[in-house]
Amino acid sequence: MASEKAAEVSAGDITRREFHTEVAGIAALSMAAEVAGAAPAGFVPGIPVALTINGQEHKLELDPRVTLLDLLRERLHLTGSKKGCDHGQCGACTVIVNGRRVKSCLMLAVTLEGDKVTTIEGLASGERLHRMQEAFLSFDAFQCGYCTPGQICSAVAALDEARAGVPSAVTPRLASNEPIQLTEDEIRERMAGNICRCGAYPNIVAAVRYVAESPRKA
């Protein structure tokens, strides 16, 4: 009897035995609700979302808490976009939404109704690689390759931003209408949101600069 009493250690006004009894009762009620067809406690209804990913339209019903990155990787099996820090700091998850680069781990997928998303899988045209992908290969602009999809997506969008006249923190003569010169400083600043833990930065800069300065292919 004394050992049984000792086992019932109180937490405030409730004993351990009473706590487990309460938990078991809640679980039983939840199971009964599911059997009866009622939504279980904590159930979050899906929200219909239609968006285009790599040229293909998707009509989905999503938990409002799902990020774009998890939608791509877990639901659509587009695993090129990597989950690194999951806090928007490393850039490994970078994709392009409506022509602008974004950190997909920070975006809720339900906010992208009607938007166009391009991932690393959507940059190539069939078997033909995108010019930036070719440049990264030619300049050996990677080592382990984990950050490379995000680096390439970011670089593609960064060049489009510069061509559109969007300045960076190091752009001289902000009021000038002259085309922005993509110097090494410009490229490093524009790519600062993408971290390469292997330290392949010189080759990444060289690859991006080559694409920026070479004429576009038809």
C-alpha contacts under 8 A as a table, 3 or more apart, distances in Angstrom:
res1	aa1	res2	aa2	distance
1	M	4	E	5.15
1	M	5	K	6.28
2	A	5	K	5.14
2	A	6	A	6.21
3	S	6	A	5.00
3	S	7	A	6.27
4	E	7	A	5.11
4	E	8	E	6.69
5	K	8	E	5.38
5	K	9	V	7.84
6	A	9	V	6.26
7	A	16	R	7.85
8	E	15	T	5.38
8	E	16	R	5.49
8	E	17	R	6.16
9	V	15	T	5.61
9	V	16	R	5.92
10	S	13	D	6.37
10	S	14	I	5.57
10	S	15	T	4.25
10	S	16	R	6.38
11	A	14	I	5.53
11	A	15	T	6.01
11	A	16	R	7.24
12	G	15	T	7.94
14	I	18	E	6.20
14	I	19	F	6.57
15	T	18	E	5.17
15	T	19	F	6.21
16	R	19	F	5.05
16	R	20	H	6.34
17	R	20	H	5.33
17	R	21	T	6.23
18	E	21	T	5.01
18	E	22	E	6.24
19	F	22	E	5.18
19	F	23	V	6.32
20	H	23	V	5.05
20	H	24	A	6.11
21	T	24	A	5.19
21	T	25	G	6.23
22	E	25	G	5.08
22	E	26	I	6.30
23	V	26	I	5.17
23	V	27	A	6.25
24	A	27	A	5.16
24	A	28	A	6.21
25	G	28	A	5.12
25	G	29	L	6.28
26	I	29	L	5.15
26	I	30	S	6.21
27	A	30	S	5.11
27	A	31	M	6.24
28	A	31	M	5.18
28	A	32	A	6.18
29	L	32	A	5.03
29	L	33	A	6.19
30	S	33	A	5.11
30	S	34	E	6.37
30	S	40	P	5.82
30	S	41	A	6.83
31	M	34	E	5.15
31	M	35	V	6.27
31	M	40	P	7.81
32	A	35	V	5.11
32	A	36	A	6.19
33	A	36	A	5.05
33	A	37	G	6.28
33	A	38	A	5.08
33	A	39	A	6.88
33	A	40	P	6.32
34	E	37	G	5.06
34	E	38	A	5.39
34	E	39	A	6.32
34	E	40	P	5.99
35	V	38	A	7.52
39	A	43	F	6.17
40	P	43	F	5.63
44	V	63	D	6.69
44	V	64	P	8.00
45	P	63	D	6.70
46	G	61	E	5.17
46	G	62	L	4.75
46	G	63	D	4.80
46	G	64	P	6.87
47	I	60	L	8.00
47	I	61	E	5.12
47	I	62	L	5.14
47	I	63	D	6.37
47	I	64	P	6.55
47	I	110	V	7.12
48	P	59	K	7.15
48	P	60	L	5.64
48	P	61	E	4.32
48	P	62	L	6.38
48	P	110	V	7.87
49	V	59	K	5.82
49	V	60	L	5.26
49	V	61	E	6.09
49	V	62	L	7.09
49	V	110	V	6.05
49	V	112	L	7.56
49	V	113	E	5.48
49	V	114	G	7.91
50	A	57	E	7.06
50	A	58	H	5.60
50	A	59	K	4.39
50	A	60	L	6.26
50	A	112	L	7.93
50	A	113	E	5.42
50	A	114	G	5.76
51	L	57	E	5.76
51	L	58	H	5.51
51	L	59	K	6.74
51	L	112	L	6.58
51	L	113	E	5.55
51	L	114	G	4.74
51	L	115	D	5.28
51	L	116	K	6.26
51	L	117	V	7.71
52	T	55	G	5.82
52	T	56	Q	5.27
52	T	57	E	4.18
52	T	58	H	5.91
52	T	114	G	7.06
52	T	115	D	6.26
52	T	116	K	4.78
52	T	117	V	6.08
53	I	56	Q	5.29
53	I	57	E	6.31
53	I	58	H	7.18
53	I	116	K	5.94
53	I	117	V	4.67
53	I	118	T	5.88
53	I	119	T	7.62
53	I	122	G	8.00
54	N	116	K	7.60
54	N	117	V	6.17
54	N	118	T	4.94
54	N	119	T	6.66
54	N	121	E	7.43
54	N	122	G	4.72
54	N	123	L	7.90
55	G	116	K	7.70
55	G	118	T	7.89
55	G	122	G	7.70
62	L	66	V	6.98
62	L	109	A	7.76
62	L	110	V	6.90
63	D	66	V	5.65
63	D	110	V	7.98
64	P	108	L	7.02
64	P	109	A	7.35
64	P	110	V	5.88
65	R	108	L	6.49
66	V	70	D	6.41
66	V	71	L	6.64
66	V	108	L	5.86
66	V	109	A	6.06
66	V	110	V	7.74
67	T	70	D	5.31
67	T	71	L	6.24
67	T	104	S	6.90
67	T	105	C	5.83
67	T	106	L	6.62
67	T	107	M	5.43
67	T	108	L	4.29
67	T	109	A	5.12
68	L	71	L	5.02
68	L	72	L	6.17
68	L	104	S	5.18
68	L	105	C	6.31
68	L	106	L	7.67
68	L	107	M	5.62
68	L	108	L	5.69
68	L	109	A	4.48
69	L	72	L	5.19
69	L	73	R	6.17
69	L	81	S	7.15
69	L	82	K	7.99
69	L	83	K	7.49
69	L	93	C	6.80
69	L	104	S	4.87
69	L	105	C	5.03
69	L	107	M	7.80
70	D	73	R	5.13
70	D	74	E	5.36
70	D	75	R	7.12
70	D	105	C	7.45
71	L	74	E	5.60
71	L	75	R	5.01
71	L	76	L	6.34
71	L	109	A	7.04
72	L	75	R	5.98
72	L	76	L	5.03
72	L	77	H	6.02
72	L	78	L	5.16
72	L	79	T	6.91
72	L	81	S	7.73
73	R	76	L	5.94
73	R	77	H	4.66
73	R	78	L	5.00
73	R	79	T	4.81
73	R	80	G	7.94
73	R	81	S	7.35
74	E	77	H	5.57
74	E	78	L	7.88
78	L	81	S	7.07
78	L	121	E	7.32
79	T	82	K	6.70
80	G	119	T	7.44
80	G	120	I	6.09
80	G	121	E	6.61
80	G	149	P	6.28
81	S	92	A	6.71
81	S	93	C	4.85
81	S	94	T	6.87
81	S	95	V	7.31
81	S	119	T	6.92
81	S	120	I	6.91
81	S	149	P	6.17
81	S	150	G	6.59
82	K	92	A	5.27
82	K	93	C	4.88
82	K	146	Y	7.00
82	K	147	C	7.23
82	K	149	P	7.58
82	K	150	G	7.54
83	K	86	D	5.93
83	K	92	A	6.39
83	K	93	C	5.79
83	K	105	C	7.42
84	G	90	C	6.53
84	G	91	G	7.75
84	G	92	A	5.85
84	G	93	C	7.18
85	C	88	G	6.84
85	C	89	Q	6.49
85	C	90	C	6.06
86	D	89	Q	7.68
86	D	105	C	5.66
86	D	106	L	7.70
87	H	90	C	7.83
87	H	105	C	6.85
87	H	106	L	6.93
88	G	91	G	6.36
88	G	103	K	5.77
88	G	104	S	7.97
88	G	105	C	6.32
88	G	106	L	6.09
89	Q	193	G	6.96
89	Q	194	N	7.82
90	C	93	C	7.98
90	C	193	G	6.66
90	C	194	N	5.50
90	C	195	I	5.08
91	G	94	T	5.34
91	G	103	K	6.30
91	G	147	C	7.37
91	G	150	G	5.90
91	G	151	Q	7.33
91	G	193	G	5.88
91	G	194	N	4.39
91	G	195	I	6.33
92	A	146	Y	7.21
92	A	147	C	4.72
92	A	148	T	7.31
92	A	149	P	6.89
92	A	150	G	4.57
92	A	151	Q	7.05
92	A	194	N	6.78
92	A	195	I	7.57
93	C	103	K	5.73
93	C	104	S	5.60
93	C	105	C	6.43
93	C	149	P	7.75
93	C	150	G	5.49
94	T	101	R	6.39
94	T	102	V	5.51
94	T	103	K	4.65
94	T	104	S	5.89
94	T	149	P	7.60
94	T	150	G	4.47
94	T	151	Q	7.42
94	T	153	C	6.34
94	T	154	S	6.36
95	V	101	R	5.57
95	V	102	V	5.66
95	V	103	K	6.63
95	V	104	S	6.40
95	V	117	V	7.19
95	V	118	T	6.10
95	V	119	T	5.11
95	V	120	I	7.23
95	V	150	G	6.63
95	V	153	C	5.71
95	V	154	S	7.15
96	I	99	G	5.65
96	I	100	R	5.19
96	I	101	R	4.28
96	I	102	V	6.03
96	I	117	V	5.69
96	I	118	T	5.04
96	I	119	T	6.48
96	I	153	C	6.57
96	I	154	S	7.64
96	I	157	A	6.99
97	V	100	R	5.25
97	V	101	R	6.14
97	V	102	V	6.70
97	V	115	D	6.89
97	V	116	K	5.64
97	V	117	V	4.51
97	V	118	T	6.38
98	N	115	D	6.34
98	N	116	K	5.21
98	N	117	V	6.44
99	G	157	A	6.59
100	R	157	A	5.94
101	R	153	C	7.12
101	R	154	S	5.85
101	R	157	A	5.83
101	R	158	A	7.78
103	K	106	L	5.77
103	K	107	M	6.98
104	S	107	M	5.26
107	M	111	T	7.56
108	L	111	T	5.73
108	L	112	L	7.65
109	A	112	L	5.67
110	V	113	E	6.43
112	L	115	D	5.25
118	T	121	E	7.70
118	T	122	G	5.58
118	T	123	L	7.05
119	T	122	G	5.29
119	T	123	L	6.87
119	T	153	C	7.14
120	I	123	L	5.56
120	I	124	A	7.92
120	I	149	P	5.64
120	I	150	G	7.60
120	I	152	I	7.47
120	I	153	C	6.32
121	E	124	A	6.81
122	G	125	S	7.64
123	L	129	L	7.29
123	L	130	H	5.74
124	A	127	E	6.92
124	A	128	R	5.71
124	A	129	L	4.45
124	A	130	H	4.84
125	S	128	R	5.10
125	S	129	L	6.35
125	S	130	H	7.14
126	G	129	L	7.70
129	L	133	Q	6.00
129	L	134	E	6.21
130	H	133	Q	5.18
130	H	134	E	6.35
131	R	134	E	5.07
131	R	135	A	6.13
131	R	211	V	6.90
132	M	135	A	4.98
132	M	136	F	6.19
132	M	152	I	6.47
132	M	155	A	7.61
132	M	156	V	6.81
132	M	207	A	7.36
132	M	208	V	7.05
132	M	211	V	6.48
133	Q	136	F	5.22
133	Q	137	L	6.43
133	Q	152	I	6.74
134	E	137	L	5.18
134	E	138	S	6.12
135	A	138	S	4.94
135	A	139	F	5.94
135	A	141	A	8.00
135	A	207	A	5.14
135	A	208	V	7.41
135	A	210	Y	7.35
135	A	211	V	6.97
136	F	139	F	5.37
136	F	140	D	5.76
136	F	141	A	4.82
136	F	142	F	7.21
136	F	152	I	7.89
136	F	203	N	7.96
136	F	204	I	6.90
136	F	207	A	5.60
137	L	140	D	5.12
137	L	141	A	6.57
138	S	141	A	7.78
138	S	207	A	7.78
139	F	203	N	5.90
139	F	204	I	7.59
139	F	206	A	7.04
139	F	207	A	5.78
140	D	143	Q	7.73
140	D	203	N	6.46
141	A	200	A	5.98
141	A	201	Y	7.48
141	A	202	P	7.88
141	A	203	N	4.62
141	A	204	I	4.70
141	A	207	A	6.78
142	F	145	G	5.44
142	F	148	T	6.48
142	F	198	C	7.86
142	F	200	A	5.70
142	F	203	N	7.66
142	F	204	I	7.35
143	Q	198	C	6.32
143	Q	200	A	6.84
144	C	147	C	7.99
144	C	198	C	7.06
145	G	148	T	5.02
145	G	149	P	7.81
146	Y	149	P	7.33
147	C	150	G	5.64
147	C	151	Q	6.13
147	C	194	N	7.70
147	C	195	I	7.21
147	C	196	C	6.16
148	T	151	Q	4.86
148	T	152	I	6.04
149	P	152	I	5.27
149	P	153	C	6.25
150	G	153	C	5.21
150	G	154	S	5.97
150	G	194	N	7.15
151	Q	154	S	5.17
151	Q	155	A	6.05
151	Q	191	M	7.71
151	Q	194	N	6.06
152	I	155	A	5.03
152	I	156	V	6.19
153	C	156	V	5.27
153	C	157	A	6.39
154	S	157	A	5.32
154	S	158	A	5.91
154	S	191	M	6.97
154	S	194	N	7.67
155	A	158	A	4.92
155	A	159	L	6.24
155	A	191	M	6.88
155	A	208	V	6.54
156	V	159	L	5.52
156	V	160	D	6.58
157	A	160	D	5.06
157	A	161	E	6.18
158	A	161	E	5.03
158	A	162	A	6.28
158	A	190	R	6.42
158	A	191	M	7.53
159	L	162	A	5.09
159	L	163	R	6.16
159	L	212	A	6.74
160	D	163	R	5.10
160	D	164	A	6.18
161	E	164	A	5.09
161	E	165	G	6.47
161	E	166	V	5.34
162	A	165	G	5.07
162	A	166	V	5.34
162	A	167	P	6.77
162	A	180	I	6.13
162	A	182	L	7.67
163	R	166	V	7.49
163	R	179	P	7.06
163	R	180	I	7.03
165	G	179	P	6.67
165	G	180	I	6.42
167	P	170	V	7.83
167	P	171	T	5.62
167	P	174	L	6.82
167	P	180	I	7.61
168	S	171	T	5.28
168	S	186	E	7.14
168	S	189	E	7.05
168	S	190	R	6.62
169	A	189	E	7.18
170	V	185	D	7.24
170	V	186	E	6.32
170	V	189	E	7.10
171	T	174	L	6.45
171	T	180	I	7.44
171	T	186	E	6.88
173	R	176	S	5.41
181	Q	186	E	7.72
182	L	185	D	7.76
182	L	186	E	5.39
182	L	187	I	6.11
182	L	209	R	6.92
182	L	212	A	7.10
183	T	186	E	5.10
183	T	187	I	6.26
183	T	209	R	7.48
184	E	187	I	5.12
184	E	188	R	6.04
184	E	205	V	6.62
184	E	209	R	7.40
185	D	188	R	5.18
185	D	189	E	6.10
186	E	189	E	5.22
186	E	190	R	6.11
187	I	190	R	5.13
187	I	191	M	5.98
187	I	205	V	6.41
187	I	208	V	7.39
187	I	209	R	7.39
188	R	191	M	5.15
188	R	192	A	5.86
188	R	205	V	6.79
189	E	192	A	5.12
190	R	193	G	7.48
191	M	194	N	5.77
192	A	195	I	7.18
196	C	199	G	5.38
196	C	200	A	6.43
196	C	201	Y	7.03
200	A	203	N	5.75
200	A	204	I	6.24
201	Y	204	I	4.94
201	Y	205	V	6.08
202	P	205	V	5.26
202	P	206	A	6.23
203	N	206	A	4.90
203	N	207	A	6.10
204	I	207	A	5.16
204	I	208	V	6.24
205	V	208	V	5.22
205	V	209	R	6.00
206	A	209	R	5.13
206	A	210	Y	6.07
207	A	210	Y	5.18
207	A	211	V	6.47
208	V	211	V	5.31
208	V	212	A	6.19
209	R	212	A	4.93
209	R	213	E	6.09
210	Y	213	E	5.29
210	Y	214	S	5.88
211	V	214	S	5.30
211	V	215	P	7.84
212	A	215	P	8.00
